[in-house]
Amino acid sequence: MPGTAEGAGVREVKSAARTVELLELLAARGDRPARLQELADALGVPRSSMYALLQTLIARGWVRTDVTGSLYGIGIRALLTGTGYLDSDPRVRLVRPYLDEASEELGETIHLGRLDGRDVAYLATRESHEYLRTISRVGRRLPAHAGALGKALLAERPDADLPEGPYEALTPNSRTNREALAADLAGVRERGYAVDREEGVLGIVGFGFALRYDTPALDAISCSVPVARLTPAHEERIVAVMREIRARIEASAPGAGGGPHWR
């Protein structure tokens, strides 16, 4: 039927769904490896079935195990696939040079993020030479309500789409209820950009700008600054530079034709 998405109504393949759930669970644990029983309990599957699935994924590099064979973590194939996603995405390729430009001009950390459910996934980062993270944020996620990237993107949507609270408190400054977040998003719409004042990370202020080459916007860029370096004059300059960068990105974004329209 015209207008019907290919695959709509197809029954889910349980084995494939279970594999994806396992990989996402291991990825979310970061540097905390899991034991067999933990994984079986978390996904509600028999221990024997979980063991067989793990061994299959270990053989293919998607899961790794320690020398004792009792601890499990995400494997290198996940990294290679994630890198392939970034390399093949036309929006990421488009934005990367502008991130370099903003980082050089402002001397601060610049991010590109994409809305993914209730979170923002970091797709590219240019670190400040003044404030280096020990771990890159690329490939990591942050709740959308607690950062400048996420709030810039949530403000592009009606408040009716906001999930019911309470929301996770990453810092004492995080907005944890729907009413407070909605009020903040009203300010984002009025200003045209989002501000995160130590809501996601203590000591860091972020300024987020939705990229409106999609409707509603899925991507945003942000500038993160340590509180100790943020003067009123510096904040004004950050906003001016990031507004200009956003306008140039949107003006140079390709149209819908000439390639797949991903969903």
Secondary structure, DSSP 8 states (H G I E B T S, - for coil): -TT--TTTT----HHHHHHHHHHHHHHHHTT--EEHHHHHHHHT--HHHHHHHHHHHHHTTSEEE-TTS-EEEE-HHHHHHHHHHHHH-HHHHHHHHHHHHHHHHH-SEEEEEEEETTEEEEEEEE--SSS--SS--TT-EEEGGGSHHHHHHHTTS-GGGS--S----SSTTS--SHHHHHHHHHHHHHHTSEEEESSSSTTEEEEEEEETTSSS--EEEEEEEEGGG--HHHHHHHHHHHHHHHHHHHHH---STTS----
